[in-house]
């Protein structure tokens, strides 16, 4: 059994969050973010709490017959900075969301941006404490979101 470094554990959290969104497991995504406050660049709004976060994804993200949003969140350029005491950390990463809907939308990137996240050790496990997203590029979100993207 290999012991993961804090950086590896945090990177795995980032990938798990993306995987749960792509599989349509919004309850699972909210659980990954159970200790986090969600914020976005250009907005003073904050979102926290498992039920509220799950509701956000359920009310904003279109799911198809297979229960998924037909997306792939590609997480790249992950940089993790762990505090000396290894009790907290920060990360920066890029995201690109690819989407394809047979008969409606050819495979294409629909949105891209960055995450600036915070983490802490909770009961011996790394957990998100903050997820801040910055949208850099926007494509055709009409098949992804249930409403308009708020500026």
C-alpha positions as CSV (number, residue, x, y, z in Angstrom):
1,X,0.0,0.0,0.0
2,X,1.4,3.3,-1.0
3,X,1.0,6.5,1.1
4,X,-0.3,9.5,-0.9
5,X,1.3,12.8,-0.5
6,X,-0.9,15.7,0.4
7,X,-0.6,17.0,-3.2
8,X,-1.7,13.7,-4.6
9,X,-4.7,13.5,-2.2
10,X,-5.8,17.0,-3.2
11,X,-5.3,16.4,-6.9
12,X,-7.5,13.3,-6.5
13,X,-10.2,15.4,-4.8
14,X,-10.2,17.8,-7.8
15,X,-10.5,14.8,-10.2
16,X,-13.3,13.2,-8.1
17,X,-15.3,16.4,-8.1
18,X,-15.1,16.6,-11.9
19,X,-15.9,12.9,-12.3
20,X,-19.0,13.2,-10.1
21,X,-20.3,16.2,-12.1
22,X,-19.8,14.3,-15.4
23,X,-21.6,11.2,-14.2
24,X,-24.6,13.3,-13.0
25,X,-23.9,12.4,-9.4
26,X,-24.7,15.8,-8.0
27,X,-25.2,14.5,-4.5
28,X,-21.7,12.9,-4.6
29,X,-20.3,16.2,-5.9
30,X,-22.0,18.1,-3.1
31,X,-20.5,15.5,-0.6
32,X,-17.0,16.2,-2.0
33,X,-17.7,19.9,-1.3
34,X,-19.4,19.4,2.1
35,X,-16.9,21.7,3.9
36,X,-16.5,24.2,1.1
37,X,-17.8,27.6,0.4
38,X,-18.3,28.1,-3.4
39,X,-17.6,31.5,-4.9
40,X,-17.1,32.9,-8.4
41,X,-15.1,35.8,-9.9
42,X,-17.2,38.9,-10.2
43,X,-19.9,37.9,-7.7
44,X,-20.3,38.4,-4.0
45,X,-22.6,35.3,-3.7
46,X,-21.4,32.4,-1.6
47,X,-22.9,28.9,-1.5
48,X,-22.3,26.3,1.1
49,X,-23.9,23.3,2.6
50,X,-24.4,19.9,1.0
51,X,-28.1,20.4,0.3
52,X,-27.6,23.9,-1.2
53,X,-24.7,22.8,-3.4
54,X,-26.6,19.7,-4.6
55,X,-29.6,22.0,-5.4
56,X,-27.4,24.4,-7.3
57,X,-26.2,21.6,-9.6
58,X,-29.6,20.0,-10.0
59,X,-31.3,23.4,-10.8
60,X,-28.6,24.6,-13.2
61,X,-27.2,21.6,-15.1
62,X,-29.2,19.8,-17.8
63,X,-29.1,16.0,-17.5
64,X,-30.0,13.6,-20.4
65,X,-31.7,10.2,-20.6
66,X,-28.6,8.5,-19.3
67,X,-28.6,10.7,-16.2
68,X,-25.5,12.6,-17.2
69,X,-24.9,16.1,-18.5
70,X,-23.0,14.5,-21.4
71,X,-19.9,16.5,-20.4
72,X,-16.3,15.8,-19.6
73,X,-14.6,18.2,-17.3
74,X,-10.9,18.1,-18.2
75,X,-8.8,19.4,-15.3
76,X,-5.3,20.5,-16.1
77,X,-2.4,22.6,-14.9
78,X,-3.0,21.5,-11.3
79,X,-0.6,23.3,-8.9
80,X,-1.0,22.4,-5.2
81,X,0.7,24.4,-2.5
82,X,0.7,22.7,0.9
83,X,1.3,24.7,4.1
84,X,4.4,23.7,6.1
85,X,2.3,22.1,8.9
86,X,0.4,20.1,6.2
87,X,-3.0,21.1,7.7
88,X,-4.1,23.4,4.9
89,X,-3.4,23.9,1.2
90,X,-4.3,25.9,-1.8
91,X,-4.5,24.9,-5.5
92,X,-4.9,26.5,-8.9
93,X,-6.0,24.6,-11.9
94,X,-7.6,24.9,-15.3
95,X,-10.9,23.4,-16.5
96,X,-12.2,22.8,-19.9
97,X,-15.7,21.3,-20.3
98,X,-16.3,19.3,-23.4
99,X,-19.8,18.3,-24.4
100,X,-21.5,16.3,-27.1
101,X,-25.2,15.6,-27.5
102,X,-26.0,13.1,-30.3
103,X,-28.1,14.7,-32.9
104,X,-28.0,18.1,-31.3
105,X,-24.4,19.2,-30.5
106,X,-21.1,18.0,-32.0
107,X,-18.3,17.4,-29.6
108,X,-16.9,20.8,-28.6
109,X,-15.5,22.8,-25.7
110,X,-18.4,24.7,-24.1
111,X,-16.7,26.6,-21.3
112,X,-13.1,27.0,-19.9
113,X,-11.6,28.7,-16.9
114,X,-9.7,28.3,-13.7
115,X,-10.3,27.1,-10.1
116,X,-8.5,28.7,-7.1
117,X,-9.3,26.3,-4.2
118,X,-8.6,25.9,-0.5
119,X,-8.3,22.7,1.5
120,X,-7.9,21.6,5.1
121,X,-7.4,18.4,7.0
122,X,-10.7,17.2,8.5
123,X,-10.6,14.1,10.6
124,X,-7.4,13.0,8.9
125,X,-8.7,13.6,5.3
126,X,-8.1,16.4,2.9
127,X,-11.4,18.3,2.2
128,X,-12.2,21.3,0.0
129,X,-12.9,24.4,2.2
130,X,-13.2,26.8,-0.7
131,X,-13.9,26.4,-4.4
132,X,-13.5,29.6,-6.4
133,X,-14.1,29.5,-10.1
134,X,-13.1,32.0,-12.8
135,X,-14.7,31.8,-16.2
136,X,-12.3,32.7,-19.1
137,X,-14.0,31.4,-22.2
138,X,-17.6,30.6,-23.0
139,X,-19.0,28.7,-25.9
140,X,-22.4,27.1,-26.6
141,X,-23.9,26.4,-23.1
142,X,-27.4,25.9,-24.4
143,X,-27.2,22.1,-24.1
144,X,-25.4,22.2,-20.7
145,X,-27.1,24.7,-18.5
146,X,-30.9,24.9,-17.8
147,X,-30.7,28.7,-17.7
148,X,-28.4,31.5,-18.8
149,X,-25.0,31.9,-17.3
150,X,-25.1,34.8,-14.9
151,X,-22.3,37.4,-15.5
